[in-house]
Amino acid sequence: MPTGSGHEESQGFEVRAFDLHINKRPVLSGLSNTGYLYPERAVSSRINLSVKQEKGIIIDFQAVKGEAILNGLSAKSEAASVVEIL
């Protein structure tokens, strides 16, 4: 992942870094707007997981620095059941 993109020098820029956990397990770490997360650009990650005993999925964005901000999320289920995001 590239770092030091230069946009962190903008006036009013606030560093934001967070980790993504699914069902209390770390899945992606070190997501940051000083790396490859840019304003108004989509980022896509595919994470395959199985849900057993109808326990569902819990998605947690844990702030490391600043506040974790999310402006969109998509989850798809290949099974007939519904995926619920809390």
C-alpha positions in Angstrom: 0.0 0.0 0.0 1.4 3.4 -0.9 1.9 5.9 1.9 2.6 9.6 2.0 0.1 10.6 -0.7 0.4 14.3 -0.1 -3.2 14.9 0.6 -2.5 14.8 4.4 -0.9 18.2 4.0 -4.2 19.9 3.1 -5.5 22.4 5.5 -8.0 20.9 8.0 -6.9 17.4 7.2 -7.5 14.9 10.0 -5.7 11.5 10.0 -8.1 8.7 10.3 -7.0 5.1 10.7 -9.1 2.0 11.6 -9.3 -1.8 11.6 -12.2 -3.9 10.3 -13.4 -6.8 12.4 -16.1 -9.3 11.5 -17.6 -11.4 14.3 -14.8 -10.1 16.6 -12.0 -11.3 14.3 -9.6 -8.9 12.6 -10.1 -9.0 8.9 -8.4 -5.8 7.5 -6.1 -3.6 9.5 -4.3 -0.3 9.0 -7.0 1.2 6.8 -6.1 4.9 6.7 -6.6 8.1 4.7 -2.8 8.6 4.7 -2.4 5.4 2.7 -4.8 4.5 -0.1 -8.2 5.6 1.1 -9.0 8.8 -0.7 -12.1 11.1 -0.6 -14.7 10.4 -3.2 -13.1 7.1 -4.3 -14.5 3.7 -3.8 -12.5 0.9 -2.2 -13.5 -2.7 -2.7 -12.5 -5.7 -0.6 -14.0 -9.2 -0.9 -14.2 -11.2 2.3 -15.6 -14.7 2.3 -17.1 -16.1 5.5 -19.6 -18.6 6.7 -22.3 -18.0 9.2 -23.4 -21.0 11.3 -26.4 -21.6 13.5 -28.1 -18.4 12.2 -25.8 -16.2 14.4 -25.5 -13.5 11.8 -22.6 -11.1 11.0 -21.3 -8.3 13.2 -19.1 -5.8 11.3 -17.1 -3.5 13.6 -14.9 -0.6 12.5 -12.4 0.0 15.3 -10.8 3.4 15.3 -7.0 3.4 15.7 -6.5 7.2 15.2 -9.2 9.8 14.7 -12.8 8.7 13.9 -13.6 5.9 11.5 -16.0 7.3 8.9 -17.9 5.1 6.5 -20.1 6.3 3.7 -21.2 3.0 2.1 -21.2 -0.7 2.7 -22.5 -3.6 0.6 -22.9 -7.1 1.8 -24.1 -10.0 -0.4 -25.3 -13.4 0.5 -24.9 -16.3 -1.9 -27.4 -18.3 0.1 -31.2 -17.8 0.2 -31.0 -16.2 3.7 -30.8 -12.5 4.3 -27.5 -10.8 5.4 -28.2 -8.2 8.1 -25.7 -5.4 8.9 -25.9 -4.0 12.4 
